[in-house]
C-alpha cells in the first residue's frame, strides 16, 4: 500500500479478505496495481460540496477501483458502479459491558416505582390516620375529646411512628392504642409489613448482587437514542464520519444526526469508535 505524506511516500503491506480478492483478480485478469489510502480517510458521504472519501477519488478519477467493504446504497449507486455484493450486513449498535456496577437506586428495584409511591404516600397515611381515628372515637381512649386520658399517651404522631416502625420491623419504643378496632387495624398493618419486608429482602439480594450491566437498547427507535438529552446523564452515541451509517442517519433520523453533529461524537474510523465506547 502506498501512503502519501507531504514530503515522502511510505510503502506498507496490507492483508485481509479484500486484499486477497484483489490479488486473485490481478492474477486471473493480469494487471498490476498500487494501493493507497484516501487523504481524508472517509468512506464517502455526499455533502454540499459533493462527495468525499473513497467515492470522491473514484468520481475525480484519482482511483480506477475501490476495493473495500463499502456499503451499497441508493445515493452511492447513482454516481458509481458496484460489483455484486460479497457480504450482506446491517447496522449494529455497540455498547460497553460494565461489570460490577450497581445503580444508585438499586435498593428500590425490588418493587416498581409506582408501588413505592402507593406504599409511601397512600398506604402509610391511610393506616396511620385510620388507627388514630378509631382510637379517637373509642370510649376507652380519646372518646372524641381533644386530649386522651392522662395515663394514655397516644397521638397522630405516635400513630405514624407505630406504622413506620411496624412496616420496617424496627426495634424502637412505640405506644399501643387501647381501642380494640385500632389494635385490630395495627395487627392488619403488621401482617402487611411482615409480608412487605419478606418480599423486599428476598428480591433485594438478587438486585444487589454484582452483575454485568449494559445499555439494553431495543433498536434504533429506543428512547435513549431518540431523546438522549432527557437521560441523566445525557446518553452519548456516535458513528463513523462519512460512512454509510452516517448517511443513513442523516437521511432518515435528522434529530439523531443533529445531536451527534452538534456534540462532535463522530469518529474517524471503527477502531476509534470502539475505543470511545470502551473508555466512556
N, C-alpha and C positions, 0 to 999 in steps of 0.2 A: 504494500500500500504506500502511496506517496502522499505525504502530508506537507503542505507548503507553508512555510513561515515567511516572515518579512524578508529575511536576508538569505535563507537557505531552505533546502528541501530535505526532509527526513524520510528515509525509506524504512518501513516497518513491515512485519508479517501479519497476516490475517488468517483466521480459521473459523470454522463453523459451517453450517449447512449451506448457506448461500454461497460461500467461497467454494465449497466442494461442487455445488451445482454449476458455478461459473467455470471452474476448471474442466468439468465434464463437457460443457458446451464448447469451450475453447478447443478441446481435443477432438471432439466429434466434427465440428464445423471447420476448424482450422483457422484460428485467429489468435492474436496476442492482445493483451490488454494491460492497462495501467489503472490501478485502483487509487482513488483519492477520497478524502473526507471533505464534505462541503464546509465552507468557511463558517457559516452561522450555526452549523450542527443541528439543523432543524429538519423534520421530516418533509414538511411542505404544507403551508397554510396560506389561503388566499386572503390578502389584506387589501386595504385601499390602494396600495401601490403595486398590486399584483402578487404573484406567487413568491414565496421564499423557500429556502431549504433545497431539498432534492428536486422538487418539481421545478423550481426556478432554473436550476442548472440544465435540466432537460429542455425547458422552454427556450432558453437562451443558447442552446447548442454547445454548452460547455462540456456536456457529457453525452455520449452516444446511448448509454443504457444505465439504468439504476438497478442494482442487484441487492435487495434487502427485503426485510419483512414489512413492506409498505402496504398499508391497508387500502383496499379499493373502495371508493365511494363515488357517488354521482358527480360531485363537484370536481374531483380529480379526473374522472373518466371523460369529462367534456373536453379536457385540454391535452391529456396524454393517453397513450395506449398501454394497456396492461396485458401481461401474459395470462394464461389460465391460472387460477389460484392454486397454490400447493398447500394451503393451510386455511382452515376456517376457524375463526375465533370471534370473540365478542368483547364487550367492555367489562372488566372486573374491577372490584374495589378492594384495595389492600388496607388492612387495619392492623394495628400493633396489638400483640398479645401481651397483656400485663399480668405477670404472676405476683401473687401475694398482695394484691391491692384491695383494700376494703373501703367501701363508701362511707363517708361521714354519717350518713343516715341509715347505716346497716342495722342499727338496733330497732328501727321502725319497720324493717322489711317483713317480719313475720305476719303482719297484717297490712291490708290495703290502707291507703291514706284516708279514704272515706270511712273506714272502720274506726280509725283513731279519732277522727272528728266526731263520730257518733258517740264513742265512749267518753271522750273528754268534755264535750260540750253539750251532750244530751243526757246520757245515762247517769253520770255522776251528779249532775244538778237535779235530775228527777228523783234519784234515790235519796239524796240529802234533804231536799225540800219535803219529800213525802214522809220521811222519818220524823222530821221536825213538826210537820202539820199534824200527823197522828198523835205526836206527843203533846202538842199544844191543845188539842181538843179533848184529850184524855182527862177524866175527873181525878185520876191518880197522879197527875203531873201538873201541867200549867192550868188545866181546867179553863182554858180560853182567857186566862189572865195575862197581864203584861209581863209578870215575873213568875218563875217557878217557885215551889216551896223552898224555904231556906236550906233544907237538908238535901235538895236535889239540884245539882249543878249541871244544867243542860241548856244549850242554846243552838242557834242555827250554825254558828261557827263550829261548835263541838260536834254537830251532826255531820258537817263537811269533813271534819277531822276523822270521825269514825268511818265514813265512807272511803276516804283516801287510804287510811291505814288498813282497812279490810281488803280493799282491792289489791294492794301490793304486799299483803301479809306482813306488814311492818310491826315489829315488836316495840310498840310505843304505848304509853298510857292513854286510855280512852274512857269516856263516860258512857255508860249503858243507859238507854232510855227505860222508863218504867212501864210505859204503856205496852199491853200485850200485842196490839197491832203494830206498834213501832218496832218491837223486838222481832215480830214475825217478818216485817219488812227488812230488818237488819240481817236476819238469817237468810232470806232470799238473796240479798245482795252479797252475803258471804259466800253462798254457793256459786253465784255468778263470778265472784272474784277468784275463787278456787279454780274454777274451770278456765277462766281467762289466763291465770298465771301458769296453769299446767300446759295449756296450748302454746302460750307465748314462749316459755322456757324450752319446750320441745322443739319448736321451729327456730328459735334464736341460734341454737348451736349449729344448725345446718347453714344458716346465713352468715354466721361469724367465722366459719372455717375459712382459712386462707385458700383461695381458689383462683383459677385462671379467669381473667376478665378481659373483655374486648368490646368494641362498639358493634353491637348486633344490628347492623343496618339491614332493613328489609328490601332495599333496592334503591333505584335512582330517585324514587318519589318519597323516600324516607324524610320525615320532618327535620332530621338533623342536617340533611343536605339542602332542603328547600328553605328552611328557616334557621340557618346556622347562628345568626346573631341573637336568636332568642334563647340559645342554650347558655348555661352557666358552668364553666367559662364558654365563650363562643367556640363553636366547632370549626376546626380548620381542615380544609381539604384542598387539593390541587391536582394538576395533571401536567403532562409533558407539554411544554410550549411548542406550538407549531405542529402537533401531532393530530391524528385522526380524532382522538377523543376530544382534544381542544376544539376542533372544527365542529364536531357533533354537539358539544356543549354550547358553543357559540350560536349554532343554528337552531337548536331545539330548547335549550334551557338558559334563557337570557339572564335571569336573576342569578343563577349559579355562576355563569360566566362573568358577570359584572362583579360579583363578590370575590372571586378568585383573582380577577384582574386588578381590582381596587386594592386588595391586600397583598398583591405580588406573591401569590402562592404558586405560580408556575415554576417548573423545574426544567433544566436544560435537557435531561435525559432520564431514563427509567432508573438507572443506578442512583442518581442523586435524589430521585423521588422516594425510593425505598429507604435510603439513609435518613431522609427527612422524617419519614414515618417512624423509623426505629428510634430516632433521637427526640421525638416530640415529648 
